[in-house]
Amino acid sequence: MSDGSFGFGPGALILIGLYLVSMIGIGWLGRMRRESNSLADFYLAGRSMGFAVLFLTLYATQYSGNTMFGYTGKSYRIGFEWTVSILFMFSIIAGYLLFAPRLVIVARRFNFITPGDYIRQRFGSPRLTLLATILMIYALCNYTLAQLKAMGAAVEGITDGRIGSEYGIIALAVIMVVYETLGGMRSVAWTDVIQGTVLLLGFGILLFLVPALGGGLTNVVEQLSVQQPQMVTAPSLETCNTWISFIVLLGCGAAIYPQAIQRLYASRSVRGLKSSLAVMAFMPLTTTLIALVCGATGRIVLPGMEGIATDQVLARLCGLIMQDSAAGYWLVVVIIAAALAALMSTADSALLSISSMFTRDIYQAHLRPDSSEEELTRVGKICSWVFVFLLVVVAIGTEKTLVRLLELKFEVLIQVVPCFFLGLYWRHLSSNIVLTGMLVGLAVGLGLTVAGQPKVWGFHAGVVGLACNFVICALGTAWFPANLEKS
């Protein structure tokens, strides 16, 4: 069987080029539809997202390059143990439902723009707000970095290495930042509608075409049971602990992604938000499950890949499909478009949130408190260009695998979870207690990682840190309840 090398012809390249250029066109339309130069209009699209747009933008943002490339590579490496990815995608929806409806009500009352606005209003602590903002910006930089790495993996994989990953990273990053700075959240949401639709179509195509490469899913499982029995056996106790840890890590962490929180703020109504989340609950079966099947099939069809090369498994599988027939060729064009959609829709959302938090919670709060809305919007756009330049430089130089990049950001991000999960319901939770819990959680999580113990009995260091964080919040609230807290 061929090794999966291939290259697109002029027709396919033109089609993908038009698709990418259309993103810039949508960015320009978003700019034309702006109602003002306010932060609410630029970063929240005037709080006008209805059910359909909200669902597709949440979907396109949540299912990213990590899903198409990182998760496929992970299942290639460890097999059906990665079934846990389906479970923790379900857990993200549960995480949303724990706090999102209540947060949206509060956000409308106080006109929040960023997650830091909520923390500032709820706890009244500049130190806590600044620390939480820095942690969220770090997590999003890590998140964007993973998407940029996936862009490079996609380009290198589909060209069989003839075009270096650095060129794909640079080109797609420039397109992304152009349409994001043109129209802000409105442009990002509109591109997400297209990208989410293409992504759903792409995963549907993968489900029908990839298993056939290995003679069907049943045959793939049978061959794995003979060649790699550890990939289909029941997990050990420590592995089960890791499953639970992943569920907590992503169920809590992904639910408080700053870009997700800002989409909650941008929803037109709480009813539309709940409807969107209800449909999102079914999406792991149409995305993460398919990535798992693709990775397992790749293990049989493309054996011998190791390390970061496994992040190119999906691209090489597409190479095999397009060599079968003309129909396969054009279906792969759609799949690659879906891959680009996943990457760019996730990265642009993260970049927009980085821009808003730096502008609102650092620049305005600590450097220029009297700055106008127009100045803040302008600074936010400049910030996007600076951050994307720095991240492109790092992405070209790093050798971390996509899933490890994913884990690293959550180790830090989940220490902010008590601010939302507990702060919305525990009126006597004080800022000092939350800050102490956050610092202890960070010290434990990062300390274990630096000490070479990224997992303890299968639990991620960040999850161990979060447990300490929650204990401090619970005991601190019981022993030192705040006399008065804002709601």
C-alpha positions in Angstrom: 0.0 0.0 0.0 1.2 3.6 -0.7 2.6 5.6 2.2 0.0 8.3 1.8 2.1 10.9 0.0 0.2 13.3 -2.3 -0.1 16.8 -3.6 -3.1 18.9 -4.6 -3.6 19.9 -8.2 -4.4 23.4 -9.4 -8.2 23.0 -9.1 -8.0 21.9 -5.4 -5.5 24.6 -4.6 -7.7 27.3 -6.2 -10.7 26.0 -4.2 -8.9 26.0 -0.9 -7.4 29.4 -1.7 -10.9 30.8 -2.4 -12.1 29.4 0.9 -9.3 31.1 2.8 -9.8 34.4 0.9 -13.5 34.3 1.7 -12.6 34.4 5.4 -11.0 37.8 4.9 -14.1 38.9 2.9 -16.3 37.9 5.8 -14.0 39.9 8.1 -14.6 42.9 5.9 -18.4 42.4 6.0 -18.2 42.2 9.8 -16.3 45.5 9.8 -19.1 47.1 7.6 -21.8 45.8 10.0 -20.2 47.2 13.1 -22.6 49.5 15.1 -19.9 51.4 17.0 -16.2 51.4 18.1 -17.1 50.1 21.5 -15.6 47.1 23.2 -19.0 45.4 23.5 -19.5 45.7 19.7 -16.0 44.6 18.8 -15.5 41.8 21.3 -19.1 40.6 21.8 -20.8 41.4 18.5 -23.2 43.6 20.3 -24.5 40.7 22.4 -26.6 39.6 19.4 -25.8 35.8 18.9 -28.9 33.7 18.4 -29.2 29.9 18.7 -27.8 28.9 15.3 -24.8 31.2 15.3 -24.1 30.5 19.0 -24.1 26.7 18.5 -21.9 26.8 15.4 -19.4 29.2 17.0 -19.2 27.1 20.2 -18.8 23.9 18.1 -16.2 25.3 15.8 -14.2 26.7 18.7 -14.4 23.6 21.0 -13.5 21.1 18.3 -10.2 22.3 17.0 -6.9 21.2 15.5 -6.3 19.2 18.6 -9.4 17.1 17.8 -8.5 16.4 14.1 -4.8 16.1 14.5 -3.8 15.8 18.1 -6.6 13.4 19.2 -6.0 11.3 16.1 -2.3 11.1 16.8 -3.0 10.2 20.5 -5.3 7.4 19.6 -2.7 6.2 17.1 -0.2 6.0 19.9 -2.3 4.4 22.7 -5.4 2.9 20.9 -8.8 2.7 22.5 -7.6 3.9 25.8 -8.2 7.3 24.2 -12.0 6.6 24.4 -11.7 8.8 27.4 -11.6 11.8 25.0 -15.3 11.2 24.3 -16.1 11.3 27.9 -14.3 14.4 28.7 -15.9 16.2 25.8 -19.3 15.3 27.3 -18.0 16.6 30.7 -17.4 20.0 29.2 -21.1 20.5 28.6 -21.8 19.5 32.1 -19.2 22.1 33.2 -21.0 24.8 31.2 -24.4 23.9 32.8 -23.0 24.3 36.3 -22.4 28.0 35.9 -23.2 29.4 32.4 -26.9 30.3 32.8 -26.3 32.1 36.0 -23.2 33.9 34.7 -25.0 35.2 31.7 -27.7 36.7 33.9 -25.1 38.5 36.0 -23.1 39.5 32.9 -26.1 41.3 31.4 -26.8 43.1 34.7 -23.2 44.5 34.8 -22.3 44.6 31.1 -19.2 42.3 31.3 -16.8 42.2 28.4 -14.1 39.8 29.7 -13.9 37.0 32.4 -11.9 39.5 34.4 -14.9 41.8 34.6 -16.8 39.1 36.5 -13.9 38.4 38.9 -13.4 42.1 39.5 -17.1 42.7 40.2 -17.6 39.6 42.3 -14.5 39.7 44.5 -13.4 43.4 44.2 -9.7 42.4 44.2 -7.3 43.9 41.7 -4.7 41.3 42.6 -7.0 38.3 42.1 -8.3 39.7 38.8 -4.8 40.4 37.5 -3.5 36.9 38.5 -6.5 35.2 37.0 -6.1 37.2 33.8 -2.5 36.4 33.5 -3.2 32.7 33.9 -6.0 32.8 31.3 -3.8 34.7 28.8 -1.0 32.1 29.3 -3.5 29.3 28.8 -4.8 30.9 25.6 -1.3 31.5 24.3 -0.6 27.8 24.8 -4.0 27.0 23.2 -3.2 29.2 20.1 0.2 27.7 19.9 -1.3 24.2 19.7 -3.5 25.4 16.8 -0.5 26.9 15.0 1.4 23.7 15.4 -1.5 21.8 13.9 -1.5 24.2 11.0 2.1 23.3 10.3 1.4 19.6 10.7 -1.5 19.9 8.2 0.5 21.6 5.5 3.5 19.3 6.0 1.4 16.2 6.0 -0.7 17.0 2.9 2.4 17.9 0.9 4.4 14.9 2.2 7.0 17.2 3.7 7.7 19.1 0.5 6.4 22.3 2.0 7.7 22.9 5.5 5.3 23.4 8.4 6.6 26.9 9.1 5.2 28.2 5.8 1.7 26.8 6.7 1.9 28.4 10.1 2.8 31.8 8.8 0.3 31.9 6.0 -2.7 30.8 7.9 -1.8 32.9 11.0 -1.7 36.0 8.8 -5.2 35.3 7.2 -6.6 34.6 10.7 -5.4 37.8 12.3 -6.5 39.9 9.3 -10.1 38.9 9.4 -10.1 38.9 13.3 -8.9 42.5 13.5 -11.2 43.7 10.7 -14.5 42.7 12.3 -13.8 41.4 15.8 -16.3 38.9 17.3 -18.8 39.5 14.6 -16.4 38.4 11.9 -15.1 35.5 14.0 -18.7 34.3 14.7 -19.7 34.5 11.0 -16.6 32.6 9.9 -17.3 30.1 12.6 -20.7 29.4 11.1 -19.1 28.5 7.8 -16.2 26.7 9.5 -18.5 24.8 11.8 -20.6 23.6 8.9 -17.6 22.5 6.9 -16.2 20.8 10.0 -19.3 18.7 10.5 -19.3 17.7 6.8 -15.6 16.8 7.0 -16.0 14.5 10.0 -19.0 12.9 8.3 -16.8 12.1 5.3 -14.0 10.7 7.5 -16.4 8.3 9.2 -17.3 6.7 5.9 -13.9 6.7 4.2 -11.2 6.1 6.8 -12.3 2.8 8.3 -12.5 1.3 4.8 -8.8 1.8 4.4 -8.3 -0.9 7.1 -11.0 -3.2 5.8 -13.6 -1.9 8.2 -13.6 -1.1 11.9 -14.2 -4.7 12.9 -11.1 -5.8 11.0 -9.0 -2.9 12.4 -9.9 -4.0 16.0 -9.1 -7.6 15.2 -5.7 -6.7 13.8 -4.9 -4.5 16.7 -5.8 -7.3 19.1 -3.1 -9.4 17.4 -0.4 -6.9 16.6 -0.9 -4.4 19.5 -3.0 -6.1 22.1 -2.3 -3.4 24.7 -4.2 -1.0 22.5 -7.5 -2.9 22.9 -7.3 -4.2 26.5 -9.1 -2.9 29.6 -7.2 -0.1 31.3 -5.3 -0.5 34.6 -6.3 1.2 37.8 -3.8 3.9 37.3 -5.1 4.5 33.7 -8.6 4.7 35.1 -7.4 7.4 37.5 -6.0 9.2 34.5 -9.3 8.9 32.7 -11.0 10.6 35.8 -8.3 13.2 35.8 -8.8 14.0 32.1 -12.5 14.4 32.7 -11.9 16.8 35.6 -9.1 18.6 33.7 -11.1 19.3 30.6 -14.6 19.3 32.1 -13.7 22.1 34.4 -10.9 23.8 32.3 -12.5 23.9 28.9 -15.8 25.2 30.4 -14.0 28.3 31.6 -12.1 29.0 28.4 -12.1 32.8 28.1 -13.3 32.7 24.5 -16.2 30.4 25.6 -17.1 32.7 28.4 -17.2 35.6 26.0 -19.5 33.7 23.8 -21.8 33.2 26.8 -21.7 37.0 27.3 -22.5 37.5 23.5 -25.6 35.3 23.5 -28.9 37.0 22.8 -30.8 35.2 25.5 -30.4 32.5 28.2 -32.9 30.3 26.4 -30.9 30.4 23.2 -27.8 29.5 25.2 -29.4 26.5 26.9 -30.6 25.3 23.5 -27.2 25.6 22.0 -25.6 23.6 24.9 -28.3 20.9 24.6 -27.3 20.3 20.9 -23.6 20.5 21.8 -24.1 17.5 24.1 -24.3 15.3 21.1 -21.3 16.6 19.3 -18.6 14.3 20.8 -20.3 11.4 18.9 -19.8 13.3 15.6 -16.3 14.5 16.2 -14.1 13.0 18.9 -15.4 9.4 18.3 -14.5 9.8 14.6 -11.0 11.0 15.5 -10.6 7.9 17.7 -11.6 5.6 14.8 -9.2 7.4 12.4 -6.3 7.1 14.8 -6.9 3.4 15.4 -7.2 2.8 11.6 -4.0 4.7 11.0 -2.2 2.3 13.3 -2.9 -0.6 11.0 -2.7 1.3 7.7 0.4 3.4 8.5 2.5 1.6 11.1 5.8 2.8 12.4 5.1 6.5 13.0 6.5 7.9 16.2 6.5 11.0 18.4 5.3 14.3 16.8 5.1 12.6 13.4 1.9 10.9 14.7 0.2 14.3 14.5 0.3 13.9 10.7 -1.6 10.6 10.7 -4.9 12.1 9.5 -3.2 14.0 6.7 -1.5 10.8 5.5 -4.8 8.8 5.7 -6.3 11.5 3.4 -3.4 11.0 1.0 -4.4 7.3 0.7 -8.1 8.2 0.2 -7.4 10.7 -2.6 -5.3 8.2 -4.5 -8.2 5.8 -4.9 -10.4 7.8 -7.2 -11.4 11.2 -8.5 -14.3 11.2 -6.0 -11.8 10.5 -3.2 -9.6 13.3 -4.3 -12.3 15.9 -4.1 -13.7 14.5 -0.8 -10.2 14.9 0.7 -10.3 18.6 -0.5 -13.4 19.0 1.7 -11.7 17.2 4.6 -8.6 19.4 4.4 -10.9 22.5 4.3 -12.6 21.1 7.4 -9.2 20.7 9.0 -8.3 24.3 8.2 -11.7 25.4 9.5 -11.1 23.6 12.8 -7.7 25.2 13.2 -8.5 28.7 12.3 -11.9 28.9 14.1 -10.2 27.9 17.4 -7.1 30.0 17.0 -9.0 33.2 16.0 -11.3 32.9 19.1 -8.4 32.4 21.4 -6.6 35.4 19.9 -9.6 37.6 20.2 -9.9 36.8 23.9 -6.2 37.4 24.5 -6.6 40.8 22.9 -9.7 41.7 25.0 -8.2 40.6 28.3 -4.9 42.4 27.8 -6.7 45.5 26.7 -9.5 45.6 29.3 -7.9 43.9 32.3 -4.3 45.0 32.1 -3.9 48.0 29.8 -7.1 49.8 31.0 -7.1 48.6 34.5 -3.5 49.2 35.3 -1.9 51.4 32.7 -4.6 53.8 31.1 -7.7 53.8 33.3 -9.1 56.9 31.4 -8.6 55.5 27.9 -11.5 55.8 25.5 -13.4 53.0 23.9 -11.9 53.8 20.5 -8.4 53.8 22.0 -9.0 50.4 23.7 -10.3 48.9 20.5 -7.2 50.1 18.6 -4.9 48.8 21.3 -6.7 45.4 21.1 -6.1 45.1 17.4 -2.4 46.0 17.8 -2.2 43.4 20.6 -3.5 40.7 18.3 -0.8 41.3 15.7 2.0 41.3 18.4 0.8 38.2 20.1 0.3 36.3 16.8 3.8 37.2 15.7 5.4 36.0 19.0 3.3 32.7 18.9 4.3 32.0 15.3 8.0 32.3 16.3 7.5 29.9 19.2 5.3 27.5 17.2 8.0 27.1 14.5 10.6 26.3 17.2 8.8 24.0 19.6 8.8 20.2 19.4 6.1 19.4 21.9 3.2 17.1 20.7 -0.2 18.7 20.4 -1.8 16.7 23.2 1.0 17.6 25.7 0.5 21.3 24.7 -3.2 20.8 25.5 -2.5 19.3 28.9 0.0 22.0 29.9 -2.5 24.8 29.5 -5.1 23.1 31.5 -2.7 22.5 34.5 -2.7 26.3 34.9 -6.2 27.3 33.7 -8.2 25.0 36.0 -6.9 26.9 39.1 -9.3 29.7 38.1 -12.2 27.3 38.2 -13.3 28.1 41.9 -13.8 31.8 40.9 -16.7 30.7 38.7 -17.9 27.4 40.0 -17.9 28.5 43.6 -18.0 32.3 43.4 -21.4 32.3 41.6 -23.0 30.4 44.5 -21.0 30.9 47.7 -21.7 34.5 48.8 -19.3 34.2 51.7 -16.4 33.1 49.6 -13.9 36.0 49.9 -11.2 37.2 47.5 -8.4 36.4 50.0 -9.5 32.8 50.3 -9.9 32.4 46.5 -6.5 34.0 45.9 -4.8 31.8 48.5 -6.4 28.7 47.0 -5.3 29.7 43.5 -1.7 30.3 44.6 -1.6 27.0 46.5 -3.1 25.1 43.5 -0.5 26.7 41.2 2.3 25.9 43.5 1.3 22.2 43.8 0.5 21.7 40.1 3.7 23.5 38.8 5.8 22.1 41.6 4.9 18.5 40.8 5.6 19.2 37.1 9.0 20.8 37.7 9.9 17.9 40.1 9.3 15.4 37.3 5.9 14.2 38.7 3.4 15.3 36.0 1.0 12.7 37.4 0.4 11.3 40.9 -1.3 7.9 40.9 -2.5 8.7 37.4 -3.9 12.1 38.3 -2.5 15.2 36.5 -0.5 17.6 38.7 -3.0 20.4 37.9 -5.9 18.2 39.1 -4.0 17.6 42.3 -3.5 21.3 42.6 -7.2 22.0 41.9 -8.2 19.6 44.7 -6.0 21.5 47.1 -7.5 24.7 45.7 -11.0 23.5 46.4 -10.2 22.3 49.9 -8.7 25.7 50.8 -11.8 27.5 49.4 -14.2 25.2 51.4 -12.3 25.3 54.7 -11.5 29.0 54.3 -15.1 29.9 53.7 -16.2 27.8 56.7 -13.6 29.3 59.1 -13.3 32.8 57.7 -16.6 33.7 56.0 -16.8 37.1 54.3 -19.2 39.5 56.0 -20.4 40.9 52.7 -19.8 40.0 49.1 -21.2 41.4 45.9 -23.4 39.1 43.9 
